[in-house]
Every structure is written in C-alpha cells, then in structure tokens.
Amino acid sequence: MKKLFSLVAILSIVMVANSCKKDSEKELYPSSDYQLSADGKVLEKWLNAETTSVDMQKDIKLRKVTTIGVEAFAHHSNINSVIISDKVTTISNRAFVFSGIREVFIPNSVINLAEKAFSNSNLASVTIPGSIKNIGKEAFGYSSLRNLVIGEGVTNIAESAFNNCRKLESVSLPNSLISIGDSAFFVCPNLPTISIPKNVTYLGSSVFFGCRSLNVINLEPINPPTMGSDHLFQDFTKRINVPASSVDIYKTHPKWSKYADRIMAQP
C-alpha cells in the first residue's frame, strides 16, 4: 500500500512539473500582435492596438527578446502595463513615447535606457534599477510620473530626463549618483523636497528651475557640487540644508555664495 501511495505521489509531481513546463512554453500572444526582428531578438513593433497589458516573461517568444525597439509601443493609447523580460538589455529611443502605459517593470538585465524612452507617457510611478548607469536624455520628460525611485548603481541623470513631470511628488536618489544634468527636473511644480546624495559632484543648469513647491533641498555632499550655471533653482526654495561642517564652505564658494542666506546646517 505504501508503495502504491509513493507511486501516486511521484506521478502527481511529474504531472504538475509537465503542466508547469507546458505553461512556460506557451505563446501568450499570437504572432500577429507584434513584429520581431529576423533573429527574434528585437521587439520592433507592437501591432495590436487593443492590447492593454503585456507580460514578456510569460511568452515563449517575447522572453527571448533583448531589445525593445525604437517606438515599439509608441502612441499605443490602450497599453496600461508592461512586464519587461529578464533578457532585455536595451529600451530604445521613444520606445513608449506618447503611450498610455501606467505601470512598467524594468528588470536588472536592462543596462541601456535611451532618449525619450517613456516621454509623454501616462507612467505614474517607476523604479529604475541600478543596472542602468545612465538615464537617457528626456527619458521620462513630460510624463505623468508621481513617484520616482532610482536604484543604487545609477551614476548619471542626463539632460531634461524628468523635465516637465508636473505631477511628480516624490523622488529617491541613490548614493551612487554623481551627475544630474541640465534641466533634469525642470518644471516639476509639485515636488516639495529632494535630497542630493553625498557623491554628487555636478548639478546642471536650471536643474530645479520652475519647481515652485520645492521649499527645501537637502545637499549631502561635503564639498559644493560644480554648477552648470548660477541658476539651479528660483526663490521658491527657502532652505538649502548642507552638512554642518560645510556651511561656511558653501556660503563662501564663488558660485554657491549667491544662495548664502538660504544655506543652513542640516537639522
């Protein structure tokens, strides 16, 4: 009897395993929904305008894709969410420009996030993995972002990367960050505060210009970052917190002295 039970148990496990294998080998989306490159590595275009969500990881063909091509999902107003597969390394220029996308999962396999990748989209929140060292120019410009988390490992935010994200309310930056480009957060009027990590050495011109709710900026670098110009932010910013040991350094710095009356020790 025990042998019979053991045999039944083994058969059950085998059946479940085979079922899982079959599920993992499914074409979740018909080939008519999209266009791949000849080698199957590039998702060149999503063709089905009625698609609302895409899980690349669950489709046997899409999970082999390594590049989301130029304008692959551009102007797809019905697309709401995309789970990018863990083979993808590149999100190309304007991949999701003017799309309806609200949610996206970007895996650690992605190392290239190109220019205007998500610009003018409906994306509400995003976590950018640290595998992406450089966030491309205007990558999220004019999008509907409210919450932004940039993972440890990212070193550079390019010019205008988040410009005119008028709904942006929360930003988390990593200690790995070194440079924030010109106009990176230009006209983000709902952003109330931001902390600049300790290793940042460059702040571009007009980086926080037009951020009328930005009352407090916390600067963690011991030494004042190099400025792209004298115009980092406007009079909306009432307090610039810096390390207590660096208050005088900031106040007497040739560029930062312009803001001396607002520079104070971190509370």
N, C-alpha and C positions, 0 to 999 in steps of 0.2 A: 504493500500500500504506500509506504514511504517513497519507494522508487517511482511509483505512479505519480504521486504529488510532485516529486522533483522533476519528472519529465514534463509534466504540465506547466510547471513554473518556468522551465527552460524554454519551452515552446512559446509561452506568453511573452517572455523577454525578447525572443527572436522576432516575434510578430510586431511588437512595439518598435523595435530597432528598425525593422524593414519599413514600417509605416513612417517613422521619422525621416528615414533616408529618402523615401519617395516624396515626402513633403518638401525636403530640402532641394529636390531636383526638379521642382515644378517651374513652369513658366507662369508666373503670377499675372503677367500682362502679355496679351497677344503681340506678336512681332509687328503688327500693323499700327500699334500705338506709338512706336518710336523708330528712329533711324540710327543704326550703329555704323561705325567705320568698317571697312572690309575685314579687318582683323578682330573686330569686336571689342576693341579697347577704348574707343571714344564714343560716348553718347552724343551724337551730333545734333539731334533734334527730337523733342517730344512732339508727336504728331496729333495725338488725341486731345482735342481742346476741351473735352468734357471731364478729363481726369481730375480728381480732387486731391488724391494722395498717392505717393509713390514710395514704396519700400524696396530700394535696390538690393538690399541684403537678402531678401526672401525670394528673389527671382534668379533662376539659374544662369541666365544670360547677363542680366544687369549687374550681378555681383562680381562679374569679371571685368567690368569697366574700370579703367584707370584715370580717365579724363572726362569731365563734364564739359562739353564743347562750347564754343562761342555762341551765345544766345540760345542755348539748348532749350531753356524754358522761358525765354523772353516773351513778354506780352501774354502769357497764359494766365488769364484772369481767374480761372476756376481752381487753379492749383493752390491748395492750402498748406500741405505739409509734405516734406521730403526727408526720408532717411537715406543718407548717402552711405554706400557700402564701404567696407574697410579695405578695399583695394584702390580706391580713388586717391590719387595724389595731387590732382590739379582741378581747381574750379576756374574755368577760363573767363576771359573778358565778357562782361554783360550776360553771364550765364542765366541769371534770374532777373534781369532788368525789366522794370515795369510789369512784374508778375504779381499774382495775388498771394504769393506764399507768406504764411504767417509763422510757421514753425519749420525749423530745419535742424537735423542732427549732423554735425560735422565731426567725423572720426579723427583719431590721431594720425591716421595714414596721410591726411592732406597736408602738403607742405607748401603748395602754391595757391594763394587766394588773389586772383588777378583784379585788374582795374574794373571798377563799376560792377563787380560780380553780383551784388544784391541791391544796387542803387535803384531808387524809385520803386521799391517793392513794399509790400504790406507787412514785412517781417516785424514782429512785435518784440521778440527777445532772441538773444543768441549767445552761445558760449563758444568762443574761438579757442581751439586747442593750441597748446604750446608748440606743437609741431610746425605751426605756421610762423616762421620767423618775421616775415614782413607782411603787414596788412596792406593790400594794394590801394593805389590812388582812387579816391571816391568809391571805395568798395561797398560802403553802406550809405553813401550820400543820398539825401532826400528820401530816406526810408522811414517807416513808421516805428522804428525802434523805441522801446520804453526802457528796457533793461539790457545792459551790456556787461558781459564778463569776459575778460581776456586772460587766457591761461598762462601759467608760468612757462617761460620759454620764448614767448614773443619778444622781439627786441626793437622793432620799428613799426610805428604807425605812419603811413605815408600821407602825403598832402591831401587834405579835404576828405579823409577816409570816412568821417562821420558828419560832414558838414550838412547843415540844414536838417538834422534829425530833430524836428521840432517837438516831438513827444518824449524825447529822451529824459529820463528822470534819475537813473542810477547807472553808475559806471564803476567797475572794479578793474584796476590796472595791476599787472604783475611786477614783482621786483626785478625781473629780467629786462624790463623795458629800458631802453637807452635813449631813444629819439622819438619825439612827437612832431610830425611835420606841419608845414604851414596850413593854417585854417582847418586843422584836423577836426576840431569841434566848433567850427564857425557856425554861429546862429543855431545854438541848441538852447532855446529860451526857457525851457522847463527844468534845466539841470541846476539844482540848488547848491551842490558842493562837489568837490573832486579832490582826491589825494594823488599827488605826483610821487611815484616811488623813488627810493633813495638813489638808484643808479642812473636816473635820467640826467643826461648831460646837455641835451638840446631841446629847446621849445621853439617851434617855428613861429613865423609872423602871424599875427591875428589868430592864434590858436584857439582862444576863447572869446574872440570878438563877437558881440551880438548875443552873448549868454546873459540875458538881463536878470535871470534869477540866481546867478552864480554869486552868492554873497560871501562864501568862504572857500578859499583854496588852501589846502594843506600841502606844503612843499617839504618832502623828507630829505632831499639831497643836502649834505653838509656844505658843499660848495655851490654857489649860484649857477644854474644851468645857463649855457650860452643862449642868447635870444636871437631869433631870426630878424627881429626889428624891435623897436621900443613899444610896439603896440601888441601886447599879449591879450589884454582884456580892457574893459572900459570901467567907468566909475561905478558900475553896478556892484563890482567886487569891493566889499568894505574891509575885508580882513584877509591877510596873507600870512598864514602860520608857517614858521620855519623852526628848525631846531634851535633851542635856547642858546647854544654855543655859537650859533651862526648869525644871530640877529644883526650884530654890527657889521659883519662881512657883507650881508645882503644890503643893508642900508647905505653902505659906503661904496658899493660896487658901481662902476661908471654907468651901467645900464639899469640895474635894479634900484638905484637911488631915487629914480623917478617915482617909485612906489613906497618911499621910506615911511610916510605917515600911516601906511596900512600894514607894514611889516611888523609882526609881533611874534613873541615866543609861543610855541605850541603849548596849549593848555594841558 
